[in-house]
Amino acid sequence: MQRMPNQQPFEAAERFFSKTEKRGDCYIWTAAATNGQGNFYFNGAGILAPRFAYILEHGFIPHWHSVVTLCGNLLCVNHEHLGIKERIANNKGGKK
């Protein structure tokens, strides 16, 4: 499979937001989605749409953190509706 050439952030942001639709206070992802969350391809790699939106606005996401939608709509990519939450290690099957 051929990789896309590296995109500049402005070009990627423009392409990203062309795949959204404003509904109320939310920006709804209208392109491909898996398990209820949007998928976006940037520089040949897939990234969850809310994660990409968060990075565009806030930059760095700390290690072991996930982006969550605060409005409850998994397809929302409005940076004002996104936050980060620490991922908890799955200890099932581990020693007690």
N, C-alpha and C positions, 0 to 999 in steps of 0.2 A: 504494500500500500504506500502511495506517495504521501509524504508529509507536506502540510501547508508551509509556505515560507513564514519565517518569523514576522509577526505583526507588531506594529507599534501600538502602544496602549491606546492612543486616540482612535485608531482604526478599529481595534478590538472593541472598545467601548461603544463606538457608533454601530458596529455590527450587532453587539449584544442588545442594545436598547431598541434596535429595529425589530427585535423578536418579543417585544413587550407591548402591552395594551393597558392604559390607565383605566382603572375601575374604582371609583371612590378614591380612597387614600392609597390603594394598592397599585403596584405595577405588576400585572400578571404576565407570567412567562407563557408565550403562545407557541413555542417551538417544541422540540422533542422533550419527553419527560419519561422518567423511570421511577416506579414506586412513589408517584405523586410529586416528585421534585424535578425541576427542569435540568436539562443537560446542555452544556455549552462546550464547544471545542475551541481551544486556544493554543496556537502553536503546535497543533497536531495531537494534543492530549485532551481528554475529557475532564471536565470539572463541573461540579454541581452549580447551577445558576445562582442560587443564593450566596454560595461561597464566593463566586466571582464578583457579584455585586458588592459584597462586604469588602473584599480586597480592593476594589476600585475606589471605594470611599474611605476606608480606614487603613488600608495597607496590611500590615502584618497580622497573622492569626497565630497566637501562641500554640506551641506544640501540645498535643493532646486536648485540643479544643475543637468543637464543632460549631458551625453556624446554625442558629435556630431562627425560625420565623416567630416573632412575638405576636403577630396578629392572628395566628392560627391557620393561615392560608399557605400551604406548602409551595404553591406556585408564585407567591409574592416575592418580588426581588427589590422592593423599595428599601433602600439602605436604612431608612428610619424605622422600618419594621423588622430589622435583623439585629441579632445579638449573638454573643458567643457563650458557650457553655462548656465546662470541662467534661471531657469524656471520662467515664468511670470504667476502670478495668473490669472485665468480666471474670469473676472469680469462681464461676460454677465449676465444680469438679476439682477445685483446688483443695489444699489442706486447710483444715479449720483450726 
